[in-house]
Amino acid sequence: MRYERIRDLREDKDITQAEMAKYLFIKQTTYSKYERGTINIPVDTLIRLADYFDVSLDYLVGRTNEREWKKRK
């Protein structure tokens, strides 16, 4: 997983780890561990992050470099 992507997205929006943790209903220390890659991010949290940053799950997990998701036909 590309843990640095969530850090970069957060920093691009000038949001602190504490603010992201509050949005996700978790402790700041837990969010910090997500960004460092020391613990896995639950799927429901990944979905909230993707929705918040308006990116695809594939982008968050490093399957693509395209931030936007494309609807399947």
Phi and psi restraints in degrees (range 20) as a CNS / XPLOR table:
assign (resid 1 and name C) (resid 2 and name N)
       (resid 2 and name CA) (resid 2 and name C) 1.0 -93.7 20.0 2
assign (resid 2 and name N) (resid 2 and name CA)
       (resid 2 and name C) (resid 3 and name N) 1.0 79.5 20.0 2
assign (resid 2 and name C) (resid 3 and name N)
       (resid 3 and name CA) (resid 3 and name C) 1.0 -62.9 20.0 2
assign (resid 3 and name N) (resid 3 and name CA)
       (resid 3 and name C) (resid 4 and name N) 1.0 -29.5 20.0 2
assign (resid 3 and name C) (resid 4 and name N)
       (resid 4 and name CA) (resid 4 and name C) 1.0 -65.7 20.0 2
assign (resid 4 and name N) (resid 4 and name CA)
       (resid 4 and name C) (resid 5 and name N) 1.0 -21.5 20.0 2
assign (resid 4 and name C) (resid 5 and name N)
       (resid 5 and name CA) (resid 5 and name C) 1.0 -64.8 20.0 2
assign (resid 5 and name N) (resid 5 and name CA)
       (resid 5 and name C) (resid 6 and name N) 1.0 -39.7 20.0 2
assign (resid 5 and name C) (resid 6 and name N)
       (resid 6 and name CA) (resid 6 and name C) 1.0 -69.1 20.0 2
assign (resid 6 and name N) (resid 6 and name CA)
       (resid 6 and name C) (resid 7 and name N) 1.0 -33.9 20.0 2
assign (resid 6 and name C) (resid 7 and name N)
       (resid 7 and name CA) (resid 7 and name C) 1.0 -64.9 20.0 2
assign (resid 7 and name N) (resid 7 and name CA)
       (resid 7 and name C) (resid 8 and name N) 1.0 -47.0 20.0 2
assign (resid 7 and name C) (resid 8 and name N)
       (resid 8 and name CA) (resid 8 and name C) 1.0 -62.1 20.0 2
assign (resid 8 and name N) (resid 8 and name CA)
       (resid 8 and name C) (resid 9 and name N) 1.0 -43.3 20.0 2
assign (resid 8 and name C) (resid 9 and name N)
       (resid 9 and name CA) (resid 9 and name C) 1.0 -62.2 20.0 2
assign (resid 9 and name N) (resid 9 and name CA)
       (resid 9 and name C) (resid 10 and name N) 1.0 -42.4 20.0 2
assign (resid 9 and name C) (resid 10 and name N)
       (resid 10 and name CA) (resid 10 and name C) 1.0 -63.1 20.0 2
assign (resid 10 and name N) (resid 10 and name CA)
       (resid 10 and name C) (resid 11 and name N) 1.0 -46.8 20.0 2
assign (resid 10 and name C) (resid 11 and name N)
       (resid 11 and name CA) (resid 11 and name C) 1.0 -66.3 20.0 2
assign (resid 11 and name N) (resid 11 and name CA)
       (resid 11 and name C) (resid 12 and name N) 1.0 -35.1 20.0 2
assign (resid 11 and name C) (resid 12 and name N)
       (resid 12 and name CA) (resid 12 and name C) 1.0 -60.1 20.0 2
assign (resid 12 and name N) (resid 12 and name CA)
       (resid 12 and name C) (resid 13 and name N) 1.0 -30.7 20.0 2
assign (resid 12 and name C) (resid 13 and name N)
       (resid 13 and name CA) (resid 13 and name C) 1.0 -94.4 20.0 2
assign (resid 13 and name N) (resid 13 and name CA)
       (resid 13 and name C) (resid 14 and name N) 1.0 4.2 20.0 2
assign (resid 13 and name C) (resid 14 and name N)
       (resid 14 and name CA) (resid 14 and name C) 1.0 55.9 20.0 2
assign (resid 14 and name N) (resid 14 and name CA)
       (resid 14 and name C) (resid 15 and name N) 1.0 46.4 20.0 2
assign (resid 14 and name C) (resid 15 and name N)
       (resid 15 and name CA) (resid 15 and name C) 1.0 -111.1 20.0 2
assign (resid 15 and name N) (resid 15 and name CA)
       (resid 15 and name C) (resid 16 and name N) 1.0 138.1 20.0 2
assign (resid 15 and name C) (resid 16 and name N)
       (resid 16 and name CA) (resid 16 and name C) 1.0 -80.9 20.0 2
assign (resid 16 and name N) (resid 16 and name CA)
       (resid 16 and name C) (resid 17 and name N) 1.0 162.5 20.0 2
assign (resid 16 and name C) (resid 17 and name N)
       (resid 17 and name CA) (resid 17 and name C) 1.0 -60.6 20.0 2
assign (resid 17 and name N) (resid 17 and name CA)
       (resid 17 and name C) (resid 18 and name N) 1.0 -37.7 20.0 2
assign (resid 17 and name C) (resid 18 and name N)
       (resid 18 and name CA) (resid 18 and name C) 1.0 -63.2 20.0 2
assign (resid 18 and name N) (resid 18 and name CA)
       (resid 18 and name C) (resid 19 and name N) 1.0 -40.0 20.0 2
assign (resid 18 and name C) (resid 19 and name N)
       (resid 19 and name CA) (resid 19 and name C) 1.0 -65.8 20.0 2
assign (resid 19 and name N) (resid 19 and name CA)
       (resid 19 and name C) (resid 20 and name N) 1.0 -41.4 20.0 2
assign (resid 19 and name C) (resid 20 and name N)
       (resid 20 and name CA) (resid 20 and name C) 1.0 -65.7 20.0 2
assign (resid 20 and name N) (resid 20 and name CA)
       (resid 20 and name C) (resid 21 and name N) 1.0 -41.4 20.0 2
assign (resid 20 and name C) (resid 21 and name N)
       (resid 21 and name CA) (resid 21 and name C) 1.0 -61.1 20.0 2
assign (resid 21 and name N) (resid 21 and name CA)
       (resid 21 and name C) (resid 22 and name N) 1.0 -41.7 20.0 2
assign (resid 21 and name C) (resid 22 and name N)
       (resid 22 and name CA) (resid 22 and name C) 1.0 -62.7 20.0 2
assign (resid 22 and name N) (resid 22 and name CA)
       (resid 22 and name C) (resid 23 and name N) 1.0 -43.1 20.0 2
assign (resid 22 and name C) (resid 23 and name N)
       (resid 23 and name CA) (resid 23 and name C) 1.0 -60.5 20.0 2
assign (resid 23 and name N) (resid 23 and name CA)
       (resid 23 and name C) (resid 24 and name N) 1.0 -37.7 20.0 2
assign (resid 23 and name C) (resid 24 and name N)
       (resid 24 and name CA) (resid 24 and name C) 1.0 -88.1 20.0 2
assign (resid 24 and name N) (resid 24 and name CA)
       (resid 24 and name C) (resid 25 and name N) 1.0 -3.1 20.0 2
assign (resid 24 and name C) (resid 25 and name N)
       (resid 25 and name CA) (resid 25 and name C) 1.0 61.1 20.0 2
assign (resid 25 and name N) (resid 25 and name CA)
       (resid 25 and name C) (resid 26 and name N) 1.0 43.1 20.0 2
assign (resid 25 and name C) (resid 26 and name N)
       (resid 26 and name CA) (resid 26 and name C) 1.0 -133.3 20.0 2
assign (resid 26 and name N) (resid 26 and name CA)
       (resid 26 and name C) (resid 27 and name N) 1.0 171.4 20.0 2
assign (resid 26 and name C) (resid 27 and name N)
       (resid 27 and name CA) (resid 27 and name C) 1.0 -77.3 20.0 2
assign (resid 27 and name N) (resid 27 and name CA)
       (resid 27 and name C) (resid 28 and name N) 1.0 152.5 20.0 2
assign (resid 27 and name C) (resid 28 and name N)
       (resid 28 and name CA) (resid 28 and name C) 1.0 -60.6 20.0 2
assign (resid 28 and name N) (resid 28 and name CA)
       (resid 28 and name C) (resid 29 and name N) 1.0 -37.1 20.0 2
assign (resid 28 and name C) (resid 29 and name N)
       (resid 29 and name CA) (resid 29 and name C) 1.0 -64.3 20.0 2
assign (resid 29 and name N) (resid 29 and name CA)
       (resid 29 and name C) (resid 30 and name N) 1.0 -35.2 20.0 2
assign (resid 29 and name C) (resid 30 and name N)
       (resid 30 and name CA) (resid 30 and name C) 1.0 -65.9 20.0 2
assign (resid 30 and name N) (resid 30 and name CA)
       (resid 30 and name C) (resid 31 and name N) 1.0 -45.0 20.0 2
assign (resid 30 and name C) (resid 31 and name N)
       (resid 31 and name CA) (resid 31 and name C) 1.0 -62.1 20.0 2
assign (resid 31 and name N) (resid 31 and name CA)
       (resid 31 and name C) (resid 32 and name N) 1.0 -40.5 20.0 2
assign (resid 31 and name C) (resid 32 and name N)
       (resid 32 and name CA) (resid 32 and name C) 1.0 -58.5 20.0 2
assign (resid 32 and name N) (resid 32 and name CA)
       (resid 32 and name C) (resid 33 and name N) 1.0 -40.1 20.0 2
assign (resid 32 and name C) (resid 33 and name N)
       (resid 33 and name CA) (resid 33 and name C) 1.0 -66.5 20.0 2
assign (resid 33 and name N) (resid 33 and name CA)
       (resid 33 and name C) (resid 34 and name N) 1.0 -33.1 20.0 2
assign (resid 33 and name C) (resid 34 and name N)
       (resid 34 and name CA) (resid 34 and name C) 1.0 -61.0 20.0 2
assign (resid 34 and name N) (resid 34 and name CA)
       (resid 34 and name C) (resid 35 and name N) 1.0 -48.3 20.0 2
assign (resid 34 and name C) (resid 35 and name N)
       (resid 35 and name CA) (resid 35 and name C) 1.0 -65.5 20.0 2
assign (resid 35 and name N) (resid 35 and name CA)
       (resid 35 and name C) (resid 36 and name N) 1.0 -31.4 20.0 2
assign (resid 35 and name C) (resid 36 and name N)
       (resid 36 and name CA) (resid 36 and name C) 1.0 -84.8 20.0 2
assign (resid 36 and name N) (resid 36 and name CA)
       (resid 36 and name C) (resid 37 and name N) 1.0 -12.5 20.0 2
assign (resid 36 and name C) (resid 37 and name N)
       (resid 37 and name CA) (resid 37 and name C) 1.0 78.8 20.0 2
assign (resid 37 and name N) (resid 37 and name CA)
       (resid 37 and name C) (resid 38 and name N) 1.0 18.9 20.0 2
assign (resid 37 and name C) (resid 38 and name N)
       (resid 38 and name CA) (resid 38 and name C) 1.0 -83.5 20.0 2
assign (resid 38 and name N) (resid 38 and name CA)
       (resid 38 and name C) (resid 39 and name N) 1.0 -19.0 20.0 2
assign (resid 38 and name C) (resid 39 and name N)
       (resid 39 and name CA) (resid 39 and name C) 1.0 -135.5 20.0 2
assign (resid 39 and name N) (resid 39 and name CA)
       (resid 39 and name C) (resid 40 and name N) 1.0 152.6 20.0 2
assign (resid 39 and name C) (resid 40 and name N)
       (resid 40 and name CA) (resid 40 and name C) 1.0 -76.3 20.0 2
assign (resid 40 and name N) (resid 40 and name CA)
       (resid 40 and name C) (resid 41 and name N) 1.0 147.3 20.0 2
assign (resid 40 and name C) (resid 41 and name N)
       (resid 41 and name CA) (resid 41 and name C) 1.0 -89.9 20.0 2
assign (resid 41 and name N) (resid 41 and name CA)
       (resid 41 and name C) (resid 42 and name N) 1.0 124.1 20.0 2
assign (resid 41 and name C) (resid 42 and name N)
       (resid 42 and name CA) (resid 42 and name C) 1.0 -60.7 20.0 2
assign (resid 42 and name N) (resid 42 and name CA)
       (resid 42 and name C) (resid 43 and name N) 1.0 150.8 20.0 2
assign (resid 42 and name C) (resid 43 and name N)
       (resid 43 and name CA) (resid 43 and name C) 1.0 -57.8 20.0 2
assign (resid 43 and name N) (resid 43 and name CA)
       (resid 43 and name C) (resid 44 and name N) 1.0 -43.0 20.0 2
assign (resid 43 and name C) (resid 44 and name N)
       (resid 44 and name CA) (resid 44 and name C) 1.0 -63.3 20.0 2
assign (resid 44 and name N) (resid 44 and name CA)
       (resid 44 and name C) (resid 45 and name N) 1.0 -32.2 20.0 2
assign (resid 44 and name C) (resid 45 and name N)
       (resid 45 and name CA) (resid 45 and name C) 1.0 -72.4 20.0 2
assign (resid 45 and name N) (resid 45 and name CA)
       (resid 45 and name C) (resid 46 and name N) 1.0 -40.0 20.0 2
assign (resid 45 and name C) (resid 46 and name N)
       (resid 46 and name CA) (resid 46 and name C) 1.0 -59.2 20.0 2
assign (resid 46 and name N) (resid 46 and name CA)
       (resid 46 and name C) (resid 47 and name N) 1.0 -40.2 20.0 2
assign (resid 46 and name C) (resid 47 and name N)
       (resid 47 and name CA) (resid 47 and name C) 1.0 -63.9 20.0 2
assign (resid 47 and name N) (resid 47 and name CA)
       (resid 47 and name C) (resid 48 and name N) 1.0 -43.9 20.0 2
assign (resid 47 and name C) (resid 48 and name N)
       (resid 48 and name CA) (resid 48 and name C) 1.0 -62.4 20.0 2
assign (resid 48 and name N) (resid 48 and name CA)
       (resid 48 and name C) (resid 49 and name N) 1.0 -40.3 20.0 2
assign (resid 48 and name C) (resid 49 and name N)
       (resid 49 and name CA) (resid 49 and name C) 1.0 -64.3 20.0 2
assign (resid 49 and name N) (resid 49 and name CA)
       (resid 49 and name C) (resid 50 and name N) 1.0 -44.9 20.0 2
assign (resid 49 and name C) (resid 50 and name N)
       (resid 50 and name CA) (resid 50 and name C) 1.0 -61.2 20.0 2
assign (resid 50 and name N) (resid 50 and name CA)
       (resid 50 and name C) (resid 51 and name N) 1.0 -42.1 20.0 2
assign (resid 50 and name C) (resid 51 and name N)
       (resid 51 and name CA) (resid 51 and name C) 1.0 -65.1 20.0 2
assign (resid 51 and name N) (resid 51 and name CA)
       (resid 51 and name C) (resid 52 and name N) 1.0 -44.1 20.0 2
assign (resid 51 and name C) (resid 52 and name N)
       (resid 52 and name CA) (resid 52 and name C) 1.0 -61.5 20.0 2
assign (resid 52 and name N) (resid 52 and name CA)
       (resid 52 and name C) (resid 53 and name N) 1.0 -46.2 20.0 2
assign (resid 52 and name C) (resid 53 and name N)
       (resid 53 and name CA) (resid 53 and name C) 1.0 -89.6 20.0 2
assign (resid 53 and name N) (resid 53 and name CA)
       (resid 53 and name C) (resid 54 and name N) 1.0 -2.7 20.0 2
assign (resid 53 and name C) (resid 54 and name N)
       (resid 54 and name CA) (resid 54 and name C) 1.0 56.9 20.0 2
assign (resid 54 and name N) (resid 54 and name CA)
       (resid 54 and name C) (resid 55 and name N) 1.0 49.8 20.0 2
assign (resid 54 and name C) (resid 55 and name N)
       (resid 55 and name CA) (resid 55 and name C) 1.0 -128.9 20.0 2
assign (resid 55 and name N) (resid 55 and name CA)
       (resid 55 and name C) (resid 56 and name N) 1.0 168.0 20.0 2
assign (resid 55 and name C) (resid 56 and name N)
       (resid 56 and name CA) (resid 56 and name C) 1.0 -83.0 20.0 2
assign (resid 56 and name N) (resid 56 and name CA)
       (resid 56 and name C) (resid 57 and name N) 1.0 156.4 20.0 2
assign (resid 56 and name C) (resid 57 and name N)
       (resid 57 and name CA) (resid 57 and name C) 1.0 -62.4 20.0 2
assign (resid 57 and name N) (resid 57 and name CA)
       (resid 57 and name C) (resid 58 and name N) 1.0 -37.3 20.0 2
assign (resid 57 and name C) (resid 58 and name N)
       (resid 58 and name CA) (resid 58 and name C) 1.0 -58.8 20.0 2
assign (resid 58 and name N) (resid 58 and name CA)
       (resid 58 and name C) (resid 59 and name N) 1.0 -37.7 20.0 2
assign (resid 58 and name C) (resid 59 and name N)
       (resid 59 and name CA) (resid 59 and name C) 1.0 -66.5 20.0 2
assign (resid 59 and name N) (resid 59 and name CA)
       (resid 59 and name C) (resid 60 and name N) 1.0 -44.6 20.0 2
assign (resid 59 and name C) (resid 60 and name N)
       (resid 60 and name CA) (resid 60 and name C) 1.0 -60.8 20.0 2
assign (resid 60 and name N) (resid 60 and name CA)
       (resid 60 and name C) (resid 61 and name N) 1.0 -37.3 20.0 2
assign (resid 60 and name C) (resid 61 and name N)
       (resid 61 and name CA) (resid 61 and name C) 1.0 -94.2 20.0 2
assign (resid 61 and name N) (resid 61 and name CA)
       (resid 61 and name C) (resid 62 and name N) 1.0 4.0 20.0 2
assign (resid 61 and name C) (resid 62 and name N)
       (resid 62 and name CA) (resid 62 and name C) 1.0 85.1 20.0 2
assign (resid 62 and name N) (resid 62 and name CA)
       (resid 62 and name C) (resid 63 and name N) 1.0 15.1 20.0 2
assign (resid 62 and name C) (resid 63 and name N)
       (resid 63 and name CA) (resid 63 and name C) 1.0 -80.7 20.0 2
assign (resid 63 and name N) (resid 63 and name CA)
       (resid 63 and name C) (resid 64 and name N) 1.0 -16.4 20.0 2
assign (resid 63 and name C) (resid 64 and name N)
       (resid 64 and name CA) (resid 64 and name C) 1.0 -151.1 20.0 2
assign (resid 64 and name N) (resid 64 and name CA)
       (resid 64 and name C) (resid 65 and name N) 1.0 160.0 20.0 2
assign (resid 64 and name C) (resid 65 and name N)
       (resid 65 and name CA) (resid 65 and name C) 1.0 -100.5 20.0 2
assign (resid 65 and name N) (resid 65 and name CA)
       (resid 65 and name C) (resid 66 and name N) 1.0 1.6 20.0 2
assign (resid 65 and name C) (resid 66 and name N)
       (resid 66 and name CA) (resid 66 and name C) 1.0 -84.8 20.0 2
assign (resid 66 and name N) (resid 66 and name CA)
       (resid 66 and name C) (resid 67 and name N) 1.0 119.7 20.0 2
assign (resid 66 and name C) (resid 67 and name N)
       (resid 67 and name CA) (resid 67 and name C) 1.0 -69.9 20.0 2
assign (resid 67 and name N) (resid 67 and name CA)
       (resid 67 and name C) (resid 68 and name N) 1.0 -38.2 20.0 2
assign (resid 67 and name C) (resid 68 and name N)
       (resid 68 and name CA) (resid 68 and name C) 1.0 -84.6 20.0 2
assign (resid 68 and name N) (resid 68 and name CA)
       (resid 68 and name C) (resid 69 and name N) 1.0 144.2 20.0 2
assign (resid 68 and name C) (resid 69 and name N)
       (resid 69 and name CA) (resid 69 and name C) 1.0 -95.5 20.0 2
assign (resid 69 and name N) (resid 69 and name CA)
       (resid 69 and name C) (resid 70 and name N) 1.0 149.9 20.0 2
assign (resid 69 and name C) (resid 70 and name N)
       (resid 70 and name CA) (resid 70 and name C) 1.0 -112.7 20.0 2
assign (resid 70 and name N) (resid 70 and name CA)
       (resid 70 and name C) (resid 71 and name N) 1.0 132.2 20.0 2
assign (resid 70 and name C) (resid 71 and name N)
       (resid 71 and name CA) (resid 71 and name C) 1.0 -69.9 20.0 2
assign (resid 71 and name N) (resid 71 and name CA)
       (resid 71 and name C) (resid 72 and name N) 1.0 140.9 20.0 2
assign (resid 71 and name C) (resid 72 and name N)
       (resid 72 and name CA) (resid 72 and name C) 1.0 -78.4 20.0 2
assign (resid 72 and name N) (resid 72 and name CA)
       (resid 72 and name C) (resid 73 and name N) 1.0 146.9 20.0 2
